[in-house]
Each structure stands twice: as C-alpha cells, then as structure tokens.
Amino acid sequence: MTGGLLTGWRAVFAREFTGYFATPLATVFLVVFLVASNVFAFYVGDFFGRGRADLESFFQFHPWLFLLLAPALAMRLWAEERRSGTMELLLTLPVSTAGATLGKFLAAWAFVGVALLLTWPLWLTVNLLGRPDNGVIVASYLASWLMAGGYLAISGCLSATTRSQTSAFVASVMLCFLFLVAGLPMVTDFLQGWAPSSLIGFITSLSFLTHFSAITRGVLDLGDLLYFLALIIVWLVATVVVVDLKREGA
C-alpha cells in the first residue's frame, strides 16, 4: 500500500480515535473490559489460589472476552456511517477508501491498546507478589492485542455490509466464534473420519486459539505473528472492496 492509496488515513484515524472519547462508548467499553477481565482472573481463574506469580489466569479469558467486546466496538465503524449517510460525505473528501478503512481500523485497534495498557496495575501486583517471567507477560499482551486486531478487522468488514449495527454485531460474533473454535477438539473430532488430514490441518491453522496460546507461552514464532497480520490485511482489503461496492451501488 502506497501513500497515494492510503490518502487521508491519518485524518480518519485522528477523527475516529478522538471520537471514542467524545462519547460514553469509551467509558463503557473500558469499564466493562477492566471489570470483566479482573473478575475472570481473580474469581473464575482463581488468581491467588493458584499460588503462581503469573498472569495466565488473566490472559486465558481474553479470547472469549474480546469475542464480544471487539465486535461491539467495531459494529459502528461503517454501519453508522451508512445509516446516517455520512459515508458518502466521508468518501467525497480527499480520503481514499483504503485510507478510510485503515484509519478506522487503527483507531479501534489503538483504543483496544489503551484498554490493555490500563491493566498495568495487575502486572505490577504480580511482580510485587513474586518473580514472574515478564517476557511471557509481554508476549501475552502482544498476543491479546494481535488477536483483538483480528476480531476488529473481521468485524469492521461485516460492519461495512449493513446499516444495522445490531446485525453487524451478531454476524461478527458468529464469524469470529468460528475462527476461535476452529482448532478445538470438538471441531477436529467432528472432522475426523471423513475429512482429509490436510483439510483438518488447514482448519486448525485458522484457529485464533492455536496461535494465541502459542504466543502466550512466550514463544514468538514468526508463523503465529504472520498469521494475525495476514488475517488483518486480508479482512482490511475485503473491507475496501465491500465499501467500494456499496458506494457504486448507492
């Protein structure tokens, strides 16, 4: 992607990112994420009862937490623009479709990054209680952020297909759920016996959990990093195509 192709992405990014904090959305999202993630870590994950100085009980619930929160954040990216009629206005400005798509995505992704950064007291706490492997914790934060980026890219594309934020949310959760559970035994066991092993291996390789879990173990394999980056790029390109088709059909 060149500078000309991405014309105006910085302006869109600034507009979208500041827009989160101009509405109650930022407060609601941050409060829900911080409260839910800590409840899961301390009560469901038994943070203190495990007797280990790590954040495994915190990160293990992120795939399921972001499964709902990321689509909730991304459902408005394009659906609201289409509903209010501002999408046509946005695209008449000196902003390319690719630039608008990238700017909107990066704003949402940066906002998720802010939410993750606000969990630093938990990281501080575990360091006060023991001697955790901070390299693994950093890798886990990266895995969570990359996974959230994947959810956002998928959800942003589906948001561009409809004027209804509710429809965009439901469709996004369903599709993201499929990517999440693709590598679980309940899926692979169902495929065993009738699907070729190559197909099973391919479906397993698409699973968010497979790559997320690998990174949270502190293993920064290039394949896992490229998986999330490639997934994001593919869905951003798909979003550009959808937006252009909707504009031409308007």
Salt bridges, closest charged atoms under 4 A:
GLU16 OE2 - ARG15 NH1 2.76
GLU16 OE1 - ARG76 NH1 3.66
GLU16 OE2 - LYS104 NZ 2.99
ASP54 OD1 - ARG50 NH1 2.79
ASP54 OD2 - ARG52 NH2 3.14
GLU56 OE1 - ARG50 NH2 3.25
GLU56 OE1 - ARG52 NH2 3.11
GLU80 OE2 - ARG83 NH2 2.69
GLU81 OE2 - ARG15 NH2 3.16
GLU81 OE2 - LYS104 NZ 2.87
ASP224 OD1 - HIS211 ND1 2.71
ASP244 OD1 - ARG247 NH2 3.07
